[in-house]
């Protein structure tokens, strides 16, 4: 994370004025240019500088998207896709101005194929909306990043979340996309078949591209059957290393845990206060198992034995849906619980991911770094796949506090990269991690830039994200 990477790009004033005129004529009230609309479509959930678009189009169908892209391509004006604005690395900012496409009205569920376990949706459909719709089919969409994010945004950032250890991330669960490319035409990247050897894998090219290669207009997703039985549980440990080692052993033994989340002692203290819990303020694991009554009981017992080997307290587990809901609500409220520890401070949420064998080492080194530098920074993570977040509380108005925070995040990112991990497991690069992608990708960045230049030669799609200006 570095404020120096959040720079303003060159504005094409004549082109922007021309595009606003064209879109007003063709889309009428779907285009809004009021200050409040523009501000709502450039906020970031971090301390990154807000950079407003010049107009917001509330697209209602793919034809509206094509109109925007064609106009912007003709006049070389930026296009910034917008889901619900829950991104964390400045992905919805408009550093060179341009047009934000809001997908909240493109929220239709197009086609459910229950027999094939898949669904096609418009990009504005949210995770909770989709699962509410699917409830009576006996199916659900398992990717759960915490926020009620849009499916288009989740695909664009290659999101994952608490269920990823069992069900994978968005890259594993997107079967096909339709995308409006730089010529203003719509392409389909794949079919509903579960496997294909037909040509380049364009679906995975666009998944995780953060809107820099095209604009998604539909997403076809894998679905899962709702488990017969779900059990959840909590156990505490004397040290963060013991908790991490229990996670590593659980994964290496192949126990099919659905969720296994790590909360350090500071995060547990925050969750207790914010969510009305009463857990010991020690490193803690939240777990969930999916399956039959017999398999979930067996998995719970197997985990309890592993946890005991690492000195945990008694593993408390339940199949009561209300108890589980309370547990996971507290986990999803970790950001707000952390902020409540010091309401006058800002919160920076960052994430890295390392191979599971290096997880304990990375977390313990990070915790020592936090203590050494006098930071208030709870740790919470999707421990089962080596991904964890640090929620740093700092004074955004104090230069020394900002510098200390940025230096910590830089060390965290480089620590992960040195362990053959990544500077971001699920938040994406956006503007905040431009420098660290350069360090992580090495010469492979040149291949990424070549793809960007080929598919978006005028750099109209979400410029200033993932890369610096690819034309330079």
Rosetta blueprint (number, residue, H / E / L):
1 X L
2 X L
3 X H
4 X H
5 X H
6 X L
7 X L
8 X L
9 X L
10 X L
11 X L
12 X L
13 X H
14 X H
15 X H
16 X H
17 X H
18 X H
19 X H
20 X H
21 X H
22 X H
23 X H
24 X H
25 X H
26 X H
27 X H
28 X H
29 X H
30 X H
31 X E
32 X E
33 X L
34 X L
35 X H
36 X H
37 X H
38 X H
39 X H
40 X H
41 X L
42 X L
43 X L
44 X L
45 X L
46 X L
47 X L
48 X L
49 X L
50 X L
51 X L
52 X L
53 X L
54 X L
55 X E
56 X E
57 X E
58 X E
59 X L
60 X L
61 X L
62 X H
63 X H
64 X H
65 X H
66 X H
67 X H
68 X H
69 X H
70 X H
71 X H
72 X H
73 X H
74 X H
75 X H
76 X L
77 X L
78 X L
79 X E
80 X E
81 X E
82 X E
83 X L
84 X L
85 X L
86 X L
87 X L
88 X L
89 X L
90 X L
91 X L
92 X L
93 X L
94 X L
95 X L
96 X L
97 X L
98 X L
99 X E
100 X E
101 X E
102 X E
103 X L
104 X L
105 X L
106 X L
107 X L
108 X L
109 X E
110 X E
111 X E
112 X E
113 X E
114 X H
115 X H
116 X H
117 X L
118 X E
119 X E
120 X E
121 X E
122 X L
123 X L
124 X L
125 X L
126 X E
127 X H
128 X H
129 X H
130 X H
131 X H
132 X H
133 X H
134 X H
135 X H
136 X H
137 X H
138 X L
139 X E
140 X E
141 X L
142 X L
143 X L
144 X L
145 X L
146 X L
147 X L
148 X L
149 X L
150 X E
151 X H
152 X H
153 X H
154 X H
155 X H
156 X H
157 X H
158 X L
159 X L
160 X L
161 X L
162 X L
163 X L
164 X H
165 X H
166 X H
167 X H
168 X L
169 X L
170 X H
171 X H
172 X H
173 X H
174 X E
175 X E
176 X E
177 X E
178 X E
179 X E
180 X E
181 X L
182 X L
183 X L
184 X L
185 X L
186 X E
187 X E
188 X E
189 X L
190 X L
191 X L
192 X L
193 X L
194 X L
195 X L
196 X L
197 X L
198 X L
199 X L
200 X L
201 X L
202 X H
203 X H
204 X H
205 X H
206 X H
207 X L
208 X L
209 X L
210 X L
211 X L
212 X L
213 X L
214 X L
215 X E
216 X E
217 X E
218 X E
219 X E
220 X E
221 X E
222 X E
223 X L
224 X E
225 X E
226 X L
227 X L
228 X L
229 X E
230 X E
231 X E
232 X E
233 X E
234 X E
235 X E
236 X E
237 X L
238 X L
239 X L
240 X H
241 X H
242 X H
243 X H
244 X H
245 X H
246 X H
247 X H
248 X H
249 X H
250 X H
251 X H
252 X H
253 X L
254 X L
255 X L
256 X L
257 X E
258 X E
259 X E
260 X E
261 X E
262 X E
263 X E
264 X L
265 X H
266 X H
267 X H
268 X H
269 X H
270 X H
271 X H
272 X H
273 X H
274 X H
275 X H
276 X L
277 X L
278 X L
279 X L
280 X L
281 X L
282 X L
283 X L
284 X E
285 X E
286 X E
287 X E
288 X E
289 X E
290 X E
291 X E
292 X L
293 X H
294 X H
295 X H
296 X H
297 X H
298 X H
299 X H
300 X H
301 X H
302 X H
303 X H
304 X H
305 X H
306 X H
307 X H
308 X H
309 X H
310 X L
311 X L
312 X L
313 X L
314 X L
315 X L
316 X E
317 X E
318 X E
319 X L
320 X L
321 X H
322 X H
323 X H
324 X H
325 X H
326 X H
327 X H
328 X H
329 X H
330 X H
331 X H
332 X H
333 X L
334 X H
335 X H
336 X H
337 X H
338 X H
339 X H
340 X H
341 X H
342 X L
343 X L
344 X L
345 X L
346 X E
347 X E
348 X E
349 X E
350 X E
351 X E
352 X E
353 X E
354 X L
355 X L
356 X H
357 X H
358 X H
359 X H
360 X H
361 X H
362 X H
363 X H
364 X H
365 X H
366 X H
367 X H
368 X H
369 X H
370 X H
371 X H
372 X H
373 X L
374 X L
375 X L
376 X E
377 X E
378 X E
379 X E
380 X E
381 X E
382 X E
383 X H
384 X H
385 X H
386 X L
387 X E
388 X E
389 X E
390 X E
391 X E
392 X E
393 X E
394 X E
395 X L
396 X L
397 X L
398 X L
399 X H
400 X H
401 X H
402 X H
403 X H
404 X H
405 X H
406 X H
407 X H
408 X H
409 X H
410 X H
411 X H
412 X H
413 X H
414 X H
415 X H
416 X H
417 X H
418 X H
419 X L
420 X L
421 X L
422 X E
423 X L
424 X L
425 X L
426 X L
427 X L
428 X L
429 X L
430 X L
431 X L
432 X L
433 X L
434 X H
435 X H
436 X H
437 X H
438 X H
439 X H
440 X H
441 X H
442 X L
443 X L
444 X H
445 X H
446 X H
447 X H
448 X H
449 X H
450 X H
451 X H
452 X H
453 X H
454 X H
455 X H
456 X L
457 X L
458 X L
459 X L
460 X L
461 X E
462 X L
463 X L
464 X L
465 X L
466 X L
467 X L
468 X L
469 X L
470 X L
471 X L
472 X L
